[in-house]
Amino acid sequence: MMEGWGWMSGFGWIFMILFWALLILGAAALARWVFPSGDSAGSRDRRPLEIRKERHARGEITGDQYAQLRRDVES
C-alpha cells in the first residue's frame, strides 16, 4: 500500500519540514548578516541633534557647547 513512499512512509515528512524550515531560516539569517537593517546599525543612523542632546544630558558637553553644536547642525 505505501511501497512508493520510501523514507517518507514513517516520520520522514517531519524531517523534510525541518530541513526546509532550517534552510529558510538560515537564508534569512545570512541576509540579515549581509544586509543589516538601520536598527542594528547603532548610533551612526541617529540624527546628529539627538546625539548632542544625549551628550548634554549626560554632562559630556556644556550648555554653550550644545548651543554651538546645535547651530552648526541646523545651518
VENRA-V91275 format. One record per backbone hydrogen bond with DSSP energy under -1.0 kcal/mol. NH is the residue of the N-H (numbers start at 1). CO is the residue of the C=O. If there is no record, write none. Layout:
nh:co
NH:CO
NH:CO
//
This chain:
nh:co
5:2
8:5
9:6
14:11
15:11
16:12
17:13
18:14
19:15
20:16
21:17
22:18
23:19
24:20
25:21
26:22
27:23
28:24
29:25
30:26
31:27
32:28
33:29
34:30
35:31
45:42
46:43
51:47
52:48
53:49
54:50
55:51
56:52
57:53
58:54
60:55
66:62
67:63
68:64
69:65
70:66
71:67
72:68
73:69
74:70
75:71
//
